[in-house]
Amino acid sequence: MTNLISKLNVLYDRDYHLWLEKTAELLKTKNFEAIDLDNLIEEIESLGRSEKNKIISSLRLIYHHLLKWKYQPEKRSKSWKNTIERERDNIKDYIEDMPSLKNLLQEINSLEKAYRRGRRDAIKETGITNLPTDCPFTIEEVLESELTL
């Protein structure tokens, strides 16, 4: 059994897709002793981080476009509005599929991280260097406010 686990461990580094197939088969057949448990745990933890990062990425895009919307009203476009609305929908979908991710919207560190990156992106794009360091939007405004052209 240890030999099979060792082979799976090597396979994980050489052919990830095949490792996934073999691991799924071992799970289906309830051959738990043969599972490459260390890498399986790592993958499950990685999935959780990935889902969290999807929300942070959507928040970043929303912040980026809301800053442009607020500080460049003369350049407002349907494209900016569509991006904000699409990312709001993405966040709603993520939370509908995984309700525990809603807690992320209350985590100050995650919100600040997304805002810092969105602000940086807005500065790069607009050249406006004096955008607020502290987020000027409530989470409700980020997720729900009406935008009019």
N, C-alpha and C positions, 0 to 999 in steps of 0.2 A: 504494500500500500504506500509506503514512504517513497518508493521508486516512482509510482504514478504521480504523487504530489510533486516530486522533484521535477518530473517531466513537464507537468503543467506549469510549474514555476518558470521553467526555461521557455516554454511556449508563450507565456504571458509577455515576455520581452521580445520574442521573435515574430510571433503571429497573433496579435491581439484578437483579431476576429475569430480565429480558430479556437483560441483560449475561451472566448465567450461561448462558442458553440459547445465545446466539451464540458464547460462548467454547467451550462444549462441542462445538458443531457444528464450529468451526474445528479443535479438537483431533481430533475424529473423522475429519475430512477431511484431517488432517495439513497444514493450511494454517498452519504455525507462524509464518510471517513476518507474518501479519495479527493475531496475538494481542496483546492489550493486556497485555504481559508484566509491567509494573510492578504493575498491580492484581492480576494473577493470583498473583504472588509474595506480595503482601500478604495475599491470601485464604488461601493455603496456610499461611503463617506463623500466621495468625489461627486456622486450624483446629487447629493444634498447641497453641496457648494455650488454646483452648476445651476441648480434651480434658483438659489439665492442670487447668484450673479446675473441671471436673466432679469430679475426685478430691478436690481441696481443699474443694469444697463438701460433698461427702459426709463427709469427715473432720471438717469444722466441725460438721455436724449430729451426728455420733457423739460428738465431744467435748462438745458442748452437753448431750446427753442422758446421757452417762456421768457428767458432773459432777452433774447433778440426781440421777441414780441413786445416786451415792456420798454426796452431802451432804444428800439429802432422802429417806432410805430409807422414811420413813412415808408418802410420797406416790407411791411407785413405782406405775407403771401399765402395763397391757398396751400402751397406746399408745406409751409411751417405749420399751419393749422392741421393739415392732414397728418403730419408726423406726430404732433402732440396727441391728436385723437387716436391714432393707431397705437401708440405706446400706452395710452391709458387703457385701451381695450386689451392690449397684451397683458398688462398688470391684472386687470379684472379676470382674464382667462386663467392666468397662473394661479391666482388666489382661489378661483372656483375649483380648479383641479386639485389644489393643495392648500386647503384653508389655513393650515398652520403658518404658511408664508405671510399671512396678513400681519403677524407680529413684527415682521421685518419693517413694516411701514411705521412702526412706533419706535424702532431702534435709532436713537440719535446718531450713533456712529455710522450706520449704513446710510442714513439720509444725508449726513454731512459729507461722507465720501462721494456719494452720487452728485451732490451739489458742487463740491470742489471740482470734480471732473467736468461736469456740465458747464460750469463757469469758465474753466480753462478753455474748453472747446469754443465757447461763445467769444471769449477774448481773442483767440486765434482767428476766428472767422470774421469778427466785426472790427477788430482793432480798438475796441472800447476797453481801455485798461482799468477804468475806475468802477467796474461792476462791483456790487456789494460783496464784501467778504462773507458776511453772514447772509444766509438764505432769506430773501424778502417774501417768500411764499409759504403759506401754511400747507400742510399736507392735503387739506381739503381743496385748496386752490390748485395744487399740482394735479390732483386726480379728477376734479369735477368742474372747475370754473368754465363759464361760457366764453367762447372766443368769437368776436365779430370782426369782420374785415372792414 
